[in-house]
Amino acid sequence: MAGATRRPYGVVTRGTTNPNRLRRVDNWIVATCGDLLRGAPDPLVVDLGYGATPVTAVELRARLATGVRADVRLVGLEIDPARVAAAAPAADPPGLTFARGGFELAGLRPVLVRAFNVLRQYDESEVPAAWRTMTAALAPGGVLVEGTCDELGRLGGWLLIDADGPRTLTLAARLATLESPAELAERLPKALIHRNVPGERVHDLIRALDDAWLAAAGYAPFGPRQRWLRAVQSVKDAGWPILDRPTRWRHGELTIPWPAVQPR
Ligand SMILES: C[S@@+](CC[C@H](N)C(=O)[O-])C[C@H]1O[C@@H](n2cnc3c(N)ncnc32)[C@H](O)[C@@H]1O
């Protein structure tokens, strides 16, 4: 039935959000997906599930417009019609609009989708179908950035996913308040959060990072950034296929290919 296929796919969940909560992932998107957006014939981006207020959608549009290309078009999609109505005053067409939609992306063909703190409230078993639905709607070569963070955006974890599935996991922390990398386990993406148990690769990674952080305690007097850089380098030296260079690590990030952490 045509009406059934138009129904947004998903369920309304808590709308918790906060200004600047998603700055870490946004800065990573600008750095990592900037070229993809710059080369796109239509620089359309979707922020899926922006929440009770559209503040993080407004911020993503601003970061992309200043950091990547001024003509970026961001559409905030929400499954809750009341949240779509509430966001209307923040619209700034054509660069920023809001509409109702779910994982099917409301018929849009974006080159990039950010879906943050959305799948966290679903069951783990629902994740693969949600990924498949979103990536099937992407423009050719497009990507999905799907992840989770804490309420203030101090700790986060996200996956870069394309039509072939997940490519990388990124962990990110505000180093000034990080006591131990083990805290990152609470903010793993939904596909991994229940896998921080012995025998799973992501558990081994977080343990290796935690051990390296402890071993790098001597760097603490030089600041948490130096300590993190040392810890990430040690994890890499131990054989973990850490990606990127220290220029990204210094932001409190660590990115690793999906096969190194995917559930067994
Ligand atoms: C916790 S809020 C996240 C807000 C914002 N992205 C952030 O990270 O701060 C989750 C939002 O996702 C929306 N949502 C849940 N499933 C959805 C779906 N399938 N499609 C669109 N929105 C969805 C909920 O209605 C809710 O407003």
The ligand as a Tripos MOL2 file, in Angstrom:
@<TRIPOS>MOLECULE
LIG
   27    29     1     0     0
SMALL
NO_CHARGES

@<TRIPOS>ATOM
      1 C1         18.0190   11.5680   22.2020 C.3       1 LIG1
      2 S1         17.3510   12.4410   20.8370 S.3       1 LIG1
      3 C2         18.8460   12.8720   20.0120 C.3       1 LIG1
      4 C3         18.9220   14.3260   19.6590 C.3       1 LIG1
      5 C4         20.2100   14.7580   18.9870 C.3       1 LIG1
      6 N1         20.4920   13.9900   17.7980 N.3       1 LIG1
      7 C5         21.3850   14.6580   19.9360 C.2       1 LIG1
      8 O1         22.2140   13.7490   19.7870 O.co2     1 LIG1
      9 O2         21.4830   15.4690   20.8420 O.co2     1 LIG1
     10 C6         16.6990   11.1410   19.7760 C.3       1 LIG1
     11 C7         15.6570   11.6450   18.7960 C.3       1 LIG1
     12 O3         15.5790   10.7130   17.7230 O.3       1 LIG1
     13 C8         14.2570   10.6580   17.2780 C.3       1 LIG1
     14 N2         14.0900    9.3980   16.5390 N.ar      1 LIG1
     15 C9         14.0530    8.1360   17.0270 C.ar      1 LIG1
     16 N3         13.9390    7.2460   16.0260 N.ar      1 LIG1
     17 C10        13.8940    7.9580   14.8820 C.ar      1 LIG1
     18 C11        13.7940    7.5910   13.5180 C.ar      1 LIG1
     19 N4         13.7220    6.3220   13.1430 N.pl3     1 LIG1
     20 N5         13.7770    8.5700   12.6030 N.ar      1 LIG1
     21 C12        13.8470    9.8910   12.9790 C.ar      1 LIG1
     22 N6         13.9490   10.2920   14.2570 N.ar      1 LIG1
     23 C13        13.9860    9.3380   15.2080 C.ar      1 LIG1
     24 C14        13.4400   10.7400   18.5540 C.3       1 LIG1
     25 O4         12.1150   11.1470   18.2930 O.3       1 LIG1
     26 C15        14.2690   11.7550   19.3650 C.3       1 LIG1
     27 O5         13.7620   13.0490   19.1930 O.3       1 LIG1
@<TRIPOS>BOND
     1     1     2 1
     2     2     3 1
     3     2    10 1
     4     3     4 1
     5     4     5 1
     6     5     6 1
     7     5     7 1
     8     7     8 2
     9     7     9 1
    10    10    11 1
    11    11    12 1
    12    11    26 1
    13    12    13 1
    14    13    14 1
    15    13    24 1
    16    14    15 ar
    17    14    23 ar
    18    15    16 ar
    19    16    17 ar
    20    17    18 ar
    21    17    23 ar
    22    18    19 1
    23    18    20 ar
    24    20    21 ar
    25    21    22 ar
    26    22    23 ar
    27    24    25 1
    28    24    26 1
    29    26    27 1
@<TRIPOS>SUBSTRUCTURE
     1 LIG1         1 GROUP 0 **** ****
